[in-house]
Amino acid sequence: MNDLTSRSIAQGPATRTFLDGSEYWIAELPSVRIGLGHFRPGWVWSKHAGAQTGAQSEAHIGCIQSGRMTVECADGSRVDLGPGDVFEAGAGHDAWVVGDTVCIALDVAIKPGA
């Protein structure tokens, strides 16, 4: 395996477009998947992503670049996030955009066995 791998993110069409028109780009690296989301006001994971994919949310680490988002874990704990805030959420959480501004967020999911 090479010691260095690089990929471009948000170059070209979105990897996923959610039911509300929010967009998500993915860069796959050997040990992690990095996603960049542009989530529109009113976007809710369970309503616009989970309903589309039929899956529950995965565990991941995130960083809010702009806008605001609330993340609620399966145990009911909740955190409100803004620019520069980082978080780690377990599988089965929900999340939604707060306010009337697009939320831009970067997230990282470690691949099994990495």
C-alpha positions in Angstrom: 0.0 0.0 0.0 1.2 3.5 -0.7 1.9 5.8 2.2 -0.1 8.6 0.6 -3.6 8.7 -1.0 -5.4 11.8 -2.1 -8.9 12.4 -3.5 -10.9 15.5 -4.5 -14.1 16.3 -2.8 -16.9 18.6 -4.1 -15.5 18.6 -7.6 -18.3 17.9 -10.0 -21.8 16.7 -9.3 -22.9 15.7 -5.8 -22.5 12.0 -4.9 -25.9 12.2 -3.3 -28.8 14.6 -3.6 -31.3 14.2 -0.8 -35.1 14.5 -1.0 -35.0 18.2 -0.2 -32.3 19.0 -2.7 -29.4 19.1 -0.1 -26.2 17.8 -1.6 -23.4 15.5 -0.3 -20.0 14.7 -1.8 -17.9 11.7 -0.7 -14.2 11.0 -1.0 -13.2 7.4 -0.2 -9.7 6.8 1.2 -8.3 3.5 2.3 -9.3 3.8 6.0 -12.0 6.5 6.0 -14.9 8.0 4.1 -15.0 11.8 4.2 -18.2 13.6 3.3 -19.0 17.2 2.6 -22.6 18.2 3.0 -24.4 21.3 1.9 -27.6 20.9 3.9 -30.5 23.3 3.1 -32.7 25.0 5.8 -35.3 22.5 7.0 -33.1 19.4 6.2 -33.6 16.6 8.7 -31.6 13.4 8.5 -34.5 11.1 9.3 -36.8 12.9 6.9 -34.6 13.6 3.9 -31.7 11.0 4.1 -32.9 8.1 6.2 -36.2 8.0 4.5 -34.4 8.0 1.1 -31.9 5.3 1.9 -33.9 3.2 4.3 -30.9 3.1 6.6 -30.1 4.5 10.1 -27.4 7.0 10.4 -23.8 5.7 10.9 -21.4 6.6 13.6 -19.1 9.5 12.5 -17.1 12.5 13.5 -18.1 15.9 12.1 -17.1 19.5 11.9 -19.5 22.4 11.1 -18.0 24.8 8.6 -20.9 27.3 8.4 -24.5 27.4 9.4 -26.0 25.6 12.4 -27.1 22.0 13.1 -28.5 20.1 16.0 -27.5 16.4 16.5 -29.6 14.2 18.8 -28.3 10.8 19.8 -30.3 7.6 20.3 -30.1 8.1 24.1 -31.8 11.5 23.8 -28.7 13.6 24.4 -28.5 16.6 22.1 -26.0 19.2 21.1 -26.4 22.4 19.1 -23.5 23.1 16.7 -22.1 26.1 14.8 -19.1 27.1 12.8 -15.9 25.4 14.1 -17.7 23.0 16.4 -16.7 19.3 16.1 -18.7 16.3 17.3 -18.7 12.5 17.4 -22.1 10.8 17.2 -22.9 7.1 17.5 -25.0 5.2 15.0 -28.7 5.9 15.1 -28.6 9.6 15.7 -30.7 12.2 14.0 -29.6 15.7 12.9 -31.3 18.8 11.5 -30.4 22.2 10.2 -31.2 25.1 12.5 -32.2 28.5 11.1 -32.6 29.7 7.5 -28.9 29.3 6.4 -27.4 26.4 4.5 -25.3 24.3 6.9 -22.0 23.1 5.5 -20.5 20.2 7.4 -17.6 17.8 6.9 -17.9 14.3 8.4 -15.5 11.4 8.7 -16.5 7.7 9.1 -13.8 5.1 9.8 -14.2 2.1 7.6 -14.6 -1.3 9.4 -11.3 -3.1 9.9 -9.2 0.1 9.3 
